[in-house]
Amino acid sequence: GTFQTYKSTNAQLSIFGFDPKDRSVSAYRTVAGKSLSQFPVAHFAEDVARKLAIQRDYLAQHGGKRVDPFGGKSGPQRLDVIMEPSCWAGLLAIFSGQAEAWNGKAYHDGTSFFTGKLGTRVMGENITISDDPLNPEGIPSPFDYEGYPKRKLILVENGIAKNVTYDTALAKKHGTVSTGHALPASNRSMGALPLHLAVQGGTSTVEEMINDSKET
């Protein structure tokens, strides 16, 4: 009984760089948003070039040998890892999609790692993840595929599991209300998924994180 419309655009930019002398040395930068005008292309290209230079310098200083996470004969290594935003985006897509972490259907079916853990710690206390469909820095969407209004929903707050997502059918079945996460009708059997995930940023610069990291 609802009729809702809105206009939207979306854009994605990916820049790939390769060392012409060693094609195994590569780097990339990928971003998404409402418009290409959001993206400082020259800055991103410089970032890719910088990553290539860092790799070349490292290989030159270590006789062409790369870091072996399995440690070779000495066994596995434990290393601090600093992940870029695009890496986080990939992990969040896996959490939301394949792992169905915040899917209300998976939660009640017992196939989500969130099952039975709402209100308990599931991640580090420095992690806060939300579904923020109205964030202008993303690709805003005012309502879901049922026309239900969207709003910001905290999924993990300071490492504590807070919420999972529902569409109207799931909400009615489990005695709650829709969170505005209905999928298209052809995918409705999958449950409800957050499509505008965001991680709350910290205060450290990349350089500070590198300086604070340790190889153990």
Secondary structure, DSSP 8 states (H G I E B T S, - for coil): ----------EEEEEEEEETTEEEEEEEEEEEES-GGGS-HHHHHHHHHHHHHHHHHHHHHTTT----TT-GGG----B-----HHHHHHHHHHHHTTS-TTBHHHHHHT-STTTT-TTSB-S-TT--EEE-TT-TTS---SB-TT--B---EEEEETTEE---B--HHHHHHTTS---S-B--GGGGGG-B---SEEE---S--HHHHHHH--B-
